């Protein structure tokens, strides 16, 4: 409990600063690029999420789990690190080739303008920095070096804000895209400095080496992460395009705006989940203790989400005008069911981390595919019936279904353990 409170407190401080800086950046983007620019940037960020997962082969959660699990076994821990670096370098090479080879097509498909082809060339070349930064952060997370983990995230957010303001002012959308790439490259350098100061490792521990056992262990997380990285970001890209084609590009920008607000305030909770819960649940091998840990999470995190959600709802107009602009006032209608969906989402995510921590690969993949598919179908149905607000109805309803699914899985897991014990 104390560790969760400490992590949540550090997460709150870090995330509050990150959120404030992110909203400053969003304000600049809203002023200079408008709703259409917000929508296009959403496509780029979703694609970046997808390609980064392919570059790391989706092993980040696996790194966290096994570094935490083998914290007292130096040899095993070294094997995980070296195998991780080997996998990431190999996967990043092929991912970079793909981005460079199809740069023109990606610019047209995602950003609606071949003028941005050079952005994808630059992304392809710098992708290695994104990938290795992600690996290093996962190692710090697994070691429970929470202060260093949050320090890197805070500095990264500050750099992102500074570069975004400067580059957007001079180069508009191109500047916003460049800021994302430059920030990640500088974050990599910061990770190198902090890893070098970490007594648990020497640089020889990062020499890329293939280890069969470690590769098999990490592959379970690879499958889960790649599926997760493909399903929701692709769904968002598809739905953003659908809204653009059936309503307008500005409407897609309004939806991206509310999604951005959700992501900003929920980051406080989701960061706590990834930083505290994944290594913690990985350590637990007793179902009674597992149940206790989950209930503790609900007691601490759900009141935070409820208070933040209510605050956002009652001050929604002020938030839109402060962090976006008058152009975004149509977003006001989207808050109610988006915030309800956010609350249900956190209820579900607390349980979904059990699937990740316990490497329940098949159930996790089935859940991701089925409920992303149902979100798309419900969104199309409700968009056609109710207009843009319909997508928030679909969001809330779909997470209700997902929560029920996870409760049934969790109860089945506990029942099976009780039966074995009995």
WOPE-V220242 format. One record per run of one state. SS is the DSSP state (alpha for helix, beta for strand, coil for the rest). FROM is the first residue (numbers start at 1). LEN is the number of residues. Records with the same first field share a line. If there is no record, write none. Layout:
SS=FROM-LEN ; FROM-LEN
This chain:
coil=1-1 ; 56-4 ; 70-4 ; 102-1 ; 112-2 ; 143-3 ; 197-6 ; 207-5 ; 247-2 ; 284-3 ; 315-1 ; 324-2 ; 358-3 ; 387-3 ; 422-1
alpha=2-54 ; 60-10 ; 74-28 ; 103-9 ; 114-29 ; 146-51 ; 203-4 ; 212-35 ; 249-35 ; 287-28 ; 316-8 ; 326-32 ; 361-26 ; 390-32
